[in-house]
Amino acid sequence: MMKKIVLALSFMISSMFAHSAIMSCFDNADGTITCEGGFSDGSSATGVKFKVEKDGKIVFNTKMNEYSEVNFKKPSGDYTAIFDAGEGHQVKIKSSDITE
């Protein structure tokens, strides 16, 4: 019984400290895209890896700036914006889902 209580409490505590990666991207209508990243617990995404892939190749690679944002030139055709904060904390947004 005690083992079950300890296990349940451990799960509850780890869940309280868990946070999910979040990102949104929008078309600036000037040939550029802006993506903003962060975490569900309000943590900053400053320095988090960010890349844009097109046809399976990385066409843009950087890190989130001090405002947890990235601005990049809009590639032609289909591409995917990827916020990569490590294992289990990756968000991918397809170009077809990015609007003004």
C-alpha positions in Angstrom: 0.0 0.0 0.0 2.7 2.4 1.0 4.6 1.7 -2.3 1.5 2.6 -4.3 1.1 5.9 -2.4 4.7 6.8 -2.9 4.5 5.9 -6.6 1.3 8.0 -7.0 2.9 11.0 -5.3 6.0 10.7 -7.4 3.9 10.8 -10.5 1.9 13.8 -9.3 5.0 15.7 -8.4 6.7 15.0 -11.7 3.5 16.0 -13.6 3.5 19.3 -11.8 7.0 20.1 -13.1 6.4 18.8 -16.6 6.0 21.4 -19.3 5.1 21.1 -23.0 6.8 22.9 -25.8 4.5 25.3 -27.7 5.1 27.3 -30.9 3.1 29.5 -33.2 4.1 30.9 -36.6 2.6 33.6 -38.8 3.2 35.0 -42.2 4.2 38.7 -42.0 2.9 39.3 -45.6 6.4 40.7 -46.5 8.1 37.5 -47.6 9.1 36.6 -44.0 7.7 34.2 -41.3 7.9 34.8 -37.6 7.7 31.9 -35.1 7.3 32.3 -31.4 8.2 29.5 -29.0 7.8 28.8 -25.3 6.7 26.3 -22.8 3.3 25.6 -21.2 4.7 26.6 -17.8 5.6 30.0 -19.1 9.4 29.3 -19.4 11.3 31.2 -22.0 12.5 29.5 -25.2 15.6 31.7 -25.5 18.4 29.7 -27.1 16.1 26.8 -28.1 17.1 25.2 -31.5 14.9 26.1 -34.5 15.1 24.9 -38.0 13.2 24.9 -41.3 13.2 21.8 -43.4 12.2 21.5 -47.1 12.2 18.3 -49.0 14.0 16.5 -46.1 16.9 19.1 -46.0 17.6 21.8 -43.5 17.3 25.2 -45.3 17.5 27.4 -42.2 19.0 26.6 -38.8 19.3 28.9 -35.8 18.2 29.4 -32.1 15.3 31.3 -30.6 16.3 34.9 -29.8 16.0 36.7 -26.4 12.3 37.2 -27.1 11.8 33.5 -27.9 11.2 34.4 -31.5 12.7 33.6 -34.9 12.2 35.5 -38.1 13.1 33.9 -41.5 12.7 34.4 -45.2 9.7 32.4 -46.4 10.9 29.5 -48.6 9.0 28.7 -51.8 6.8 25.6 -51.7 6.1 23.3 -48.8 8.3 23.4 -45.7 8.2 22.6 -42.0 9.2 24.9 -39.1 10.6 22.9 -36.2 11.0 24.0 -32.6 13.4 21.5 -31.0 13.9 21.7 -27.2 15.1 18.1 -27.0 13.5 14.7 -26.5 9.8 14.9 -26.2 9.8 18.7 -26.6 9.6 19.2 -30.4 6.9 21.1 -32.2 6.5 20.9 -36.0 4.4 23.3 -38.1 3.8 22.7 -41.8 3.8 25.7 -44.1 0.2 25.0 -45.1 -0.8 25.8 -41.5 1.0 29.2 -41.4 -1.3 32.1 -42.2 -1.2 35.9 -42.1 
